[in-house]
């Protein structure tokens, strides 16, 4: 039997996923959780072979939880099932070591097949998302610009960022301005949006 953990915060969808997968003779849903913080503890307790995880979970997001799961439960492979099918999310997912990435509109039979393939050690990536990810250009920002923009996105102002990174206030403003220019953004907030959607933050 393939043991599966389902991590989904919409109760009706979680119950549907569990019911659909439970109809398969070779698949058993051993745990359901509704927030990202519960994924690793549930996996440690139930030792699933595959975790079917949504990205947009309360608490720890699904991709962060997937990376933690890889460290704490290396025997559990992660299949992301999401409506947030952005190329940046796919890149983040692959960097986190997930084994599968599918949209939520995937037919039930295809999902069950994907769970089997992931459990068998394969990678299962939605072809359209894979193509979209390849078409997105690379990150034009320097590592310093990325770090400054990441801290700005988290709510820190230029003076605070300067103190945290041991830089001058002017240098931080220059990094932010450069990031805005390189991303073709209207302003700093727009730069954060563009970089986040591309998976660069």
C-alpha positions in Angstrom: 0.0 0.0 0.0 1.1 3.5 -0.8 0.6 5.6 2.4 -0.5 9.2 1.6 -0.7 12.4 3.7 -3.1 15.1 2.4 -2.3 18.8 3.3 -5.2 21.0 2.1 -7.0 23.8 4.1 -10.3 23.7 2.2 -12.1 21.0 4.1 -14.4 19.9 1.2 -11.5 19.6 -1.2 -9.4 17.8 1.4 -12.2 15.3 2.1 -12.7 14.8 -1.7 -9.0 14.2 -2.3 -8.9 11.7 0.6 -12.1 9.9 -0.7 -10.9 9.8 -4.3 -7.4 8.5 -3.4 -9.0 6.1 -0.9 -11.0 4.4 -3.6 -7.7 3.1 -5.1 -6.9 -0.4 -4.0 -3.2 0.3 -3.6 -3.5 3.8 -1.9 -4.3 4.5 1.7 -4.7 8.1 3.1 -3.1 7.9 6.6 -3.4 11.6 7.6 -5.1 14.9 6.7 -3.9 18.3 7.9 -5.2 21.8 7.2 -2.2 24.0 7.8 1.5 23.9 6.9 2.7 23.8 10.5 1.1 20.4 10.9 2.7 18.7 7.9 6.0 17.6 9.4 4.6 16.4 12.8 1.9 14.4 10.9 4.5 12.9 8.6 6.8 12.0 11.5 3.8 10.3 13.3 2.3 8.5 10.3 5.3 7.9 8.0 3.6 8.4 4.6 5.2 7.5 1.3 3.8 10.6 -0.4 2.5 13.9 0.8 0.0 15.7 -1.4 0.5 19.3 -0.5 -1.2 22.6 -1.4 1.0 25.7 -1.7 -1.3 28.3 -0.2 -1.7 26.8 3.3 -2.2 28.8 6.6 0.9 29.0 8.7 4.0 27.6 6.9 3.3 27.6 3.1 3.4 24.3 1.3 6.8 24.9 -0.4 8.5 25.8 2.9 6.9 22.7 4.5 8.1 20.6 1.6 11.7 21.6 2.1 11.4 20.9 5.9 9.8 17.5 5.1 12.7 16.6 2.9 15.1 17.1 5.9 12.9 15.5 8.6 11.3 12.7 6.6 13.5 11.9 3.6 11.4 8.8 2.9 8.3 10.9 2.2 8.1 12.3 -1.4 6.1 15.5 -2.0 3.5 16.1 -4.7 2.4 19.7 -4.9 -1.3 20.1 -6.0 -2.1 23.8 -6.4 -4.1 26.5 -8.1 -0.9 28.7 -7.8 0.7 27.3 -10.9 3.1 30.1 -11.5 6.5 29.4 -13.1 8.2 30.9 -10.0 6.4 28.5 -7.7 7.5 25.5 -9.9 11.1 26.6 -9.6 10.8 27.0 -5.9 9.2 23.6 -5.6 12.0 21.9 -7.6 14.6 23.7 -5.4 12.8 22.4 -2.4 13.1 18.9 -3.7 9.5 18.1 -4.5 8.8 15.1 -6.7 5.6 16.3 -8.4 3.8 19.6 -9.3 0.3 19.5 -10.7 -2.7 21.9 -11.0 -5.8 21.2 -8.9 -7.8 20.6 -12.1 -5.9 17.4 -12.7 -8.4 14.5 -13.2 -8.7 12.0 -10.3 -7.3 9.1 -12.3 -4.3 11.2 -13.3 -3.7 12.2 -9.7 -3.8 8.6 -8.5 -1.4 7.7 -11.3 0.9 10.6 -10.3 0.9 9.4 -6.6 2.0 6.0 -7.8 4.7 7.4 -10.0 6.0 9.7 -7.3 6.0 6.8 -4.8 8.0 4.8 -7.3 10.7 7.5 -7.5 9.7 9.4 -10.6 9.2 13.1 -11.0 5.8 14.2 -12.3 5.6 17.8 -13.5 2.6 19.3 -15.4 4.0 19.8 -19.0 2.3 23.3 -19.5 3.8 24.6 -16.2 7.2 23.2 -17.2 7.1 25.0 -20.5 6.0 28.3 -18.9 8.9 28.0 -16.4 11.4 27.6 -19.2 10.1 30.6 -21.0 10.5 33.0 -18.1 13.9 34.8 -18.4 16.5 34.5 -15.7 16.8 36.7 -12.6 18.4 40.0 -13.7 19.2 41.1 -10.1 22.4 40.6 -8.3 22.4 38.5 -5.0 22.7 41.8 -3.0 19.7 43.3 -4.8 17.7 40.2 -4.2 18.5 40.2 -0.5 17.6 43.9 -0.1 14.4 43.5 -2.0 13.5 40.4 0.0 14.0 42.4 3.3 11.9 45.3 1.9 9.2 42.8 0.9 9.2 41.6 4.6 8.4 45.1 5.7 11.8 46.6 6.5 12.5 50.1 5.5 15.8 51.3 3.8 17.3 52.5 7.1 16.5 49.2 8.9 17.8 47.2 6.0 21.0 49.3 6.0 21.5 48.5 9.7 20.8 44.8 9.3 23.1 44.4 6.3 25.9 46.8 7.5 25.4 49.0 4.5 24.9 52.8 4.1 21.4 54.1 3.7 22.3 55.4 0.2 23.6 52.0 -0.9 20.4 50.3 0.1 18.4 53.0 -1.8 20.6 52.4 -4.8 20.1 48.6 -4.6 16.3 49.1 -4.5 16.4 51.6 -7.4 18.5 49.2 -9.4 16.1 46.3 -8.7 13.2 48.4 -9.9 15.0 49.3 -13.1 16.2 45.8 -13.9 12.7 44.3 -13.3 11.0 47.0 -15.4 8.8 47.8 -12.4 6.8 51.0 -11.7 8.1 51.2 -8.1 9.5 49.1 -5.2 6.1 47.4 -4.5 5.7 46.5 -8.1 9.3 45.1 -8.1 8.4 42.9 -5.1 5.4 41.6 -7.0 7.3 40.8 -10.2 10.2 39.2 -8.3 7.9 37.1 -6.1 5.8 35.9 -9.0 9.0 34.9 -10.8 10.2 33.0 -7.7 13.2 35.2 -7.2 12.5 36.2 -3.6 
